[in-house]
Amino acid sequence: MPSVKPVWYAVYTRSRAEKKVAWEFSRDGIEHYLPLQMTLRKWSDRKKLVEIPLIRSYVFVRISRKEHLKVLLVPGVVKILHFNGRPVPIPDWQIQNLRILLGAAVPISRDFKGYERGEAVEIVEGPLKGLRGRISYIRGQHKLVISIGALDYNLKIDIDPAFVEPTPLPQK
């Protein structure tokens, strides 16, 4: 039975076609999210700040099962990420993590004493409030890993341990 409720999916695009695909989704009225980051690019004659996709070749769409064909017909779309022949839904909280991460400046890191590697945590203060993930490293540079499980992709950020509290991660 097809799902009527819209769910987030990762759409794999042709190389460097993410912005074009996102534009096509907008034009077709398909809810989507393309996480972009600003980066300084240098050419032989100039430097320029440009927006590039945070995760290359992926755009996220929030659609119901009956809209899959509409998405697949958009120029530049290669496929909807799937496993064992079924599209892999991405939990809303993971998309929200990306939005929080890209909307904030990340504070400098200190020490994660009292926490263990792999422990689930939520940021409770500061510009990344609401972001959830797992602690990846305890020694050296201390980082909190924000994992997008369906893509098997990890984003590492420095975070002040005073802003972090242990929490269970949602299942979906």
N, C-alpha and C positions, 0 to 999 in steps of 0.2 A: 504494500500500500504506500503510494508516494506521500512524502511529507509535505504538508501544506504550510507549516511554519518555516519562515526563512531561517537559514543557517549559514554561517560563514564557511567558505571553501577557498582553497588556494588555487589560483588559475596560473598555469605555466604558460608563458608567452614566448614568442620568438625573441632572439637576442636583441636587446636595446629597443624593444617595442612596448615597454611597460607604459610609458606616458601616452602613446597613441592608443593602446588598448583601453586605458583609463578614460581617455577622451571619448572613445566609442561607447563605453559603458554609460557615461554621462548622457550622451546623445540618445541612447536607447532606453534610458530610465532604469538602468540596472544599478542597484546600490553597491558601491565598491569602496575600497580603501587601498591607496597606494602610498605606503610610507616612504617619504622622501627625506633626505638629509642634505644640508648645505656643505659643500666642500670647495676648497680652492683648487682650481685647475690652472696649470701653467702651460702656455704655448711659447714658441720661440719669440714672439713679439708682444705678449701680454699675459696678465694674470686675470682670472675672473672667478667670482663665486657662482657656482652652478648647483642646481638641485639634482641629485642622483638618487635612484631607488636604493633604499636601505638593504633590501633583499633582491638581488638581481633576478630578472626573468619571472617575478611573481607579482600578481595583483590579487587582492582578496575581494571576494564577492559575497554578498548576503542574499541568497536566493532560496527558493523552494525547489524541490526535486523536479517539478514540472518545467522550471525555467532553465534547466541544464542545457538543453539543445539551443536555446536562444543565446546563451553565453558561448557555446562552442562555435556558433556561426559568426561571431565577431571576428573581423580581420585581425590577425596577429595572435590569436589564441591558439595554442597548441593542444592543451588538454586541461581538464580539471584533475588535480592531484587525486590519485586513487590508490587503494591497496586491496588486493584480492578482487579486483573487478568492481569495487564499490568506492564512490567518492568519499574522501575522508573529511568529516566535519571538523571545524576548528572552534573550540569553545570561545564564547564571547569574551571571557576574561583575558584570554591570550591576545585578542585584538586590542582590548582596552590597555593591556600592558604596553603594546607598541605605541599607542596614542599617547600614553603618559610619558613614556621614555623619550619620544621625539618632541614633546612639548616642554621639556625642562632642561635646565642646565644641571649637570651632575656635580655634586659636591666632592671635595677631596676625601680620600679614604684614610682611616685610622686603623684600629685593631679590632678583630672579631673574637676577642676572648669570651668564653662562655658559650660559643656556638660551635657546631660540628659541621664538617664537610657533608653536603647532601641534605642538610636540614632545610625544611620549607620555611620561608619567612615572608613577611609582608612589610613594606615600607609604610610607616605610620605618620611620618612627619616630613616636611620639606617639599621640594618641587616634584618629587616622584611618588607622592603619597598615593596609596592604593595599588601600586605595582607589586606583583607577587612573583616569587621565583625560588630558586634553591642556591645555597652557598656552594660555590665551586672550589674556591681555594682558601686555605686558612693561612698558609705561609707566604712570605714575600708580599707581592701586591695582593691585597685582599679584595675579592670580587664577589659580587652576587650575580648569578647566571639567570637570565630571563630566557626561558626555553619555550620555543614554539614546537610542541611535540609532533604535530602532524607533518612538519617540514623537516624534523630532525635538525633544527637550526638553533644555535645558541648565541645570545647577545650578552657580552660581558660588560658590566658597568662597575665603577668604583662608587662605594656608598659609605657614608658615615654610619658606624654601627649604632650610634645613639638613635638613628632614625628607623631601626629595624626591630621587629618583634617576631618570635616564632608563631607560625600559623599553619593550619592544614590547608593544602591546596585543593581547590574544587576539582571534582572528577570530570565535570563537563561544563 
